[in-house]
Amino acid sequence: MTDHPRTARQLLTDYCLSEGVIDGILTIHAHQLAEQIRQDTTIMGEAGDQYALLYADLIDPEAQR
């Protein structure tokens, strides 16, 4: 463990990927993260965090419910 964690972009740069490929990978991951947040919030129902959906919409606004 380190006191200075590396970002996903830094880790992907180690593989000598182009910026376009890295951007695409991070975009796909963000879409998947937003979808998972929405699914988890739906499963939790009334107990779901109302802010979780807001976060999902900030990550991936085009996929709003």
C-alpha positions in Angstrom: 0.0 0.0 0.0 1.2 3.5 -0.7 0.5 7.0 0.6 0.3 8.2 -3.0 -2.2 6.1 -4.9 -2.0 6.2 -8.7 -5.0 7.2 -10.8 -6.5 4.8 -13.4 -5.1 7.1 -16.1 -1.6 6.8 -14.7 -1.9 3.0 -14.6 -3.2 2.8 -18.2 -0.4 5.1 -19.3 2.1 2.5 -18.1 0.8 0.2 -20.9 1.8 2.8 -23.5 -1.8 3.2 -24.7 -2.7 6.3 -26.7 -4.6 9.1 -25.0 -7.7 8.3 -27.2 -7.7 4.6 -26.1 -7.3 5.6 -22.4 -10.1 8.2 -22.7 -12.3 5.5 -24.2 -11.5 3.0 -21.5 -12.2 5.5 -18.8 -15.5 6.6 -20.5 -16.7 3.0 -20.7 -15.9 2.5 -17.1 -17.7 5.6 -16.1 -20.8 4.5 -18.0 -20.7 1.1 -16.2 -20.2 2.7 -12.8 -23.2 5.0 -13.4 -25.4 2.0 -14.4 -24.3 0.0 -11.4 -25.2 2.9 -9.1 -28.6 3.1 -10.7 -29.2 -0.6 -10.3 -28.1 -0.7 -6.7 -30.3 2.3 -5.9 -33.3 0.7 -7.5 -32.7 -2.5 -5.6 -32.5 -0.5 -2.3 -35.9 1.1 -3.1 -37.0 3.7 -0.5 -33.9 3.1 1.5 -31.8 4.0 -1.5 -29.6 7.1 -1.3 -31.3 9.9 -3.1 -27.9 11.4 -3.9 -26.7 8.2 -5.5 -28.9 8.8 -8.5 -27.6 12.3 -8.7 -24.1 11.0 -8.7 -24.9 8.5 -11.5 -26.5 11.3 -13.5 -23.4 13.5 -13.1 -21.2 10.6 -14.3 -23.4 9.6 -17.2 -26.1 12.2 -17.9 -27.1 10.7 -21.3 -28.3 7.5 -19.7 -30.7 9.1 -17.2 -33.8 7.1 -16.4 
